Amino acid sequence: MHAARSVAMLVVALGAALGLASTASAATCAGSGYLVTSGGTLQRFSTSTNAVTATLALGGTDLVDLAVAPSGLTIYAVDRTANAVRVVDTATNAATATITGLAMPVAIALSPDGTRAYVVNSGDSTFATVDTGTNTVLAVYTVGSSPTDAVVSADGALLYVTTGTVVVAYSTTTGAVQTTYALGATGSAVARSATTAYTANGAPSFSVSAALLSGSTAATLHSGMTGQPSSIAVSPDGTALYVGTGEVGRGSLLTVPTAGGALTSIGSAASRGVKSVAVSPDSSAVYAAADGLVTVTNASGTPATSLSGAVTSGINAIAVCPAVAPAAPTAAVADAGDTIASVSWTAPTDTGGARLTGYTATASPGGATCTTTGATTCLFSGLRNGTAHTFTVTAANVVGTSPASAVSNRVTPRKDNRARALVVGPAKVTYTRKGVGVAFNVTATSAGVIAGAMTYKGDRYCSVSKRVTAPGTYRVKCVMAAAGRSLARKRKTTYTLYASFSPTNGPLASAKQAVTVPRRR
């Protein structure tokens, strides 16, 4: 009863490949998660504050599974006692439709494009194919007895269903059996990455099995685990498995690398049996749901906290909404000096539900770019004096790139643009595991932003920026990673170090100096 959560978590990576989510929207549920309960309740929570934000009574008495549409616009909650699936709009947090014609449904999985839902029925041992556009059942196919969980392959062609001691791959278009994987013990849950399906099998000593989607056998990855497996999830980046054990008094959350390694415990749910596990879109947080409690840990298991607010008892399933690309940065402002320009901007408040990975500023005309891994200021060098320039900025997260910001003010680099001389100390070169570091002191006369860049033959090797709140001399370090490290191994190289200071009010101050990086022997 937990494949939907695996699908919701994995749709982040798949959505980028399939072009499912290109821009953030207020209508999506990015940055949120959901849980369903045996009392017919759907609850929404914030993944940034770990607090319950809304509670919706959907009717029925036993919601046992849920899935989040790849678009983040719709939630599907499986209502076992009502033989139905409740459809909820994430923008309004209201039920909009009910899918009927089911027989004691226990699990739901969505196609990668979100156009089909596959509902596994325990009442008649079938799976129903549902058109999510019309919320109607298109076809019903027979599966093995006592089905418990299901997940769709990355290409949408196969539905993997756990039935007894096997997991069976069915064609999603014809319902025909494609492959049967013997597990050796009863399979309780199934999840998948882009290339592999994983099952947690058996009790009280259980194993995790992996079935290559192109293969015909399931390999046992880990065996002899203590506890009764209740759920399994794969991190969206495909590097880790998380298994919840459902025995009361254990309540363990276990993890193991998908590449192999030791199985370790990273938390529990107050000695309550774990019902369901979900992972955040950026793979940084793991949610373990138990009866009336959801614990939140990072990937290594610390620190641990729990959802706050009125968390309902009887939780059966939890899912985290897929991320989308972030909104555009705002307030791009440029200032110019002699062949340089400094651009600053404000980070978007809507990150798309995932951590921002960087920014790209683009100059016009010419199309020159400047990137940062988090700083909100970038320094362009080598611009043509006398040519007016404007700039736009995009933000990126694990899913994709935002729309461009509004165009900045127009600035013209000139030798006589009254850019003040900037006091910059001699650069010191160091070699680290991350690359070649170039550190220098910059004297700021007020609050503002210090920026720096290292260039060689017109190519940029690193960028750095630092926001300061008071006058003073500040140490700044620009690290040249792979390209700079490679060049240092070949020969001695003389770079141009550009530095600038953009005060909160007043003209840009700039300086440049030659920095020789000896060959590293």
TALIN-V67420 format. One record per backbone hydrogen bond with DSSP energy under -0.5 kcal/mol. CO is the residue of the C=O (numbers start at 1). NH is the residue of the N-H. If there is no record, write none. Layout:
# TALIN-V67420
{{CO & NH} {CO & NH}}
This chain:
# TALIN-V67420
{{2 & 6} {3 & 7} {4 & 8} {5 & 9} {6 & 10} {7 & 11} {9 & 12} {10 & 13} {10 & 14} {11 & 15} {12 & 16} {13 & 17} {14 & 18} {15 & 19} {15 & 20} {15 & 21} {25 & 28} {29 & 32} {31 & 47} {31 & 48} {32 & 321} {33 & 45} {34 & 319} {35 & 43} {36 & 316} {36 & 317} {37 & 40} {37 & 63} {40 & 58} {40 & 59} {41 & 37} {42 & 56} {43 & 35} {44 & 53} {44 & 54} {45 & 33} {46 & 50} {46 & 51} {50 & 308} {51 & 46} {54 & 44} {56 & 42} {56 & 58} {62 & 64} {62 & 80} {65 & 78} {67 & 76} {69 & 72} {72 & 29} {73 & 90} {74 & 69} {75 & 77} {75 & 88} {76 & 67} {77 & 79} {77 & 86} {78 & 64} {78 & 65} {78 & 80} {79 & 84} {80 & 83} {83 & 102} {84 & 79} {85 & 99} {86 & 77} {87 & 96} {87 & 97} {88 & 75} {88 & 90} {89 & 93} {89 & 94} {94 & 89} {97 & 87} {98 & 100} {99 & 85} {103 & 123} {103 & 124} {104 & 122} {107 & 120} {109 & 118} {111 & 114} {115 & 132} {116 & 111} {117 & 119} {117 & 130} {118 & 109} {118 & 120} {119 & 128} {120 & 106} {120 & 107} {121 & 126} {125 & 143} {126 & 121} {127 & 141} {128 & 119} {128 & 130} {129 & 138} {129 & 139} {130 & 117} {130 & 132} {131 & 135} {131 & 136} {136 & 131} {139 & 129} {141 & 127} {146 & 164} {149 & 162} {151 & 160} {153 & 156} {157 & 172} {158 & 153} {158 & 160} {159 & 161} {159 & 170} {160 & 151} {161 & 163} {161 & 168} {162 & 148} {162 & 149} {163 & 166} {164 & 187} {165 & 183} {165 & 184} {166 & 163} {167 & 181} {168 & 161} {168 & 170} {169 & 178} {169 & 179} {170 & 159} {171 & 175} {176 & 171} {179 & 169} {180 & 182} {181 & 167} {186 & 188} {186 & 202} {189 & 200} {191 & 198} {195 & 213} {196 & 193} {197 & 211} {198 & 191} {199 & 201} {199 & 209} {200 & 188} {200 & 189} {201 & 207} {202 & 229} {204 & 206} {204 & 227} {206 & 225} {207 & 201} {208 & 221} {208 & 222} {209 & 199} {210 & 212} {210 & 219} {211 & 197} {212 & 215} {217 & 212} {217 & 219} {219 & 210} {219 & 221} {222 & 208} {225 & 206} {227 & 229} {228 & 246} {231 & 244} {233 & 242} {235 & 238} {239 & 258} {239 & 259} {240 & 235} {241 & 256} {242 & 233} {243 & 254} {244 & 230} {244 & 231} {245 & 274} {247 & 250} {247 & 251} {251 & 269} {252 & 245} {252 & 254} {253 & 266} {253 & 267} {254 & 243} {255 & 264} {256 & 241} {257 & 260} {264 & 255} {267 & 253} {269 & 272} {271 & 249} {272 & 269} {276 & 289} {278 & 287} {280 & 283} {284 & 299} {285 & 280} {286 & 288} {286 & 297} {287 & 278} {287 & 289} {288 & 295} {289 & 275} {289 & 276} {290 & 292} {290 & 293} {293 & 290} {294 & 307} {295 & 288} {296 & 305} {297 & 286} {298 & 301} {303 & 298} {305 & 296} {308 & 52} {309 & 311} {312 & 292} {314 & 38} {317 & 36} {319 & 34} {330 & 346} {333 & 344} {335 & 342} {337 & 339} {337 & 414} {339 & 383} {340 & 337} {341 & 380} {342 & 335} {343 & 378} {344 & 333} {346 & 330} {349 & 351} {350 & 327} {351 & 354} {352 & 324} {358 & 396} {359 & 372} {360 & 394} {361 & 370} {362 & 392} {363 & 367} {364 & 390} {368 & 363} {370 & 361} {372 & 359} {376 & 345} {378 & 343} {378 & 380} {380 & 341} {383 & 385} {384 & 387} {386 & 388} {387 & 413} {389 & 411} {390 & 364} {391 & 408} {392 & 362} {393 & 405} {394 & 360} {395 & 402} {396 & 357} {396 & 358} {400 & 397} {411 & 389} {413 & 386} {414 & 417} {420 & 510} {422 & 424} {423 & 443} {428 & 439} {430 & 437} {432 & 435} {435 & 432} {435 & 437} {436 & 480} {437 & 430} {437 & 439} {438 & 478} {439 & 428} {440 & 476} {441 & 425} {442 & 444} {442 & 474} {444 & 472} {447 & 504} {448 & 468} {449 & 502} {450 & 466} {451 & 500} {452 & 464} {453 & 498} {454 & 461} {454 & 462} {455 & 496} {456 & 459} {459 & 456} {462 & 454} {464 & 452} {466 & 450} {468 & 448} {472 & 444} {472 & 474} {474 & 442} {476 & 440} {477 & 479} {478 & 438} {478 & 480} {479 & 481} {480 & 436} {481 & 485} {482 & 486} {483 & 487} {484 & 488} {485 & 489} {486 & 490} {487 & 490} {487 & 491} {488 & 520} {493 & 495} {493 & 517} {495 & 497} {495 & 515} {496 & 455} {496 & 498} {497 & 513} {498 & 453} {499 & 511} {500 & 451} {501 & 503} {501 & 509} {502 & 449} {508 & 420} {509 & 501} {510 & 422} {511 & 499} {513 & 497} {515 & 495} {515 & 517} {516 & 518} {517 & 493} {519 & 521}}
